[in-house]
Amino acid sequence: GRSLAWSRTSACHYRLIDWKAFRQWLRQERCDKVVHYQLVYAQQYCSILFNPSEASTLLGLSKAKRRLVMCSLANLSKFLGLYDRWKDIIRRYGLKWEQRNSFETFLSILNSDINGTKQWLIESLPKLPLKYRTALVYQALTGLRPNEACMSLRLLGELREQNRISEYYDSDLNMLEHFRYPQFLRGSKNTFISFIDEELLKKALRVKFTQTYNSIQSYLKKKRIPLKARNLRQLFATVLRNKGIPSETINLVQGRISKGVFVRFYYKPLLKQIGTEILQAIKPLQNELLHYL
């Protein structure tokens, strides 16, 4: 690994990249921890983008590390305008985006502490400014990824100023239509929709939210508050599952379906039913959390 990173050829490619600018690019929508690891792996394996024959090195890595390195190189290639080259390297060398197997997923669930996450949220909210309280509550009640929740709040604020909320929020379905905005389309695992009622919408619109997830993380770290915002997504899913919401429905609202499957779901009577079920399931948690906004 280190010998690859610091070979003479690799060092040359390393110097050609503006790593400071890449770090800033990553920080736009990622927390410090993710930025750190993606930057480290991108620096260590950047030469693969220029010398594809070195891609065989990735095959010798553990599945978990290979997944992280590939994600780092994918982002670096996008930053450099070399994404098509990266996709060609993946194809030529048979690199796979291997996900966690069922046993690894089971262990993740077993080791998670959902009650602890909820307690952390309730204890942390009074210590935060309204804008950050709103972001965390909004994330917990929508199941969005942290950066997606921030994007959604910023978008709501922009559309409110232009009197165009109806372009994003379908009041008949109580549904946010993320799929209409390219910033939500990641290439895979896209979150196409979220369900929120008018009470939560009004709370979200009370603040002019311009922050990123990284700024929330930085504030929590500065105040010595544990960083558990990413666990809120799992809290949302667990609450729904405990209320009997099918896993297929949870996958739909958390962005774990393909575009083709989403198109089949996009039938308004079905979405109305799904939205009603989700909002009823999340209502007890919402009643607890909106008290802080």
Disulfide bonds with the S-S distance in Angstrom:
none
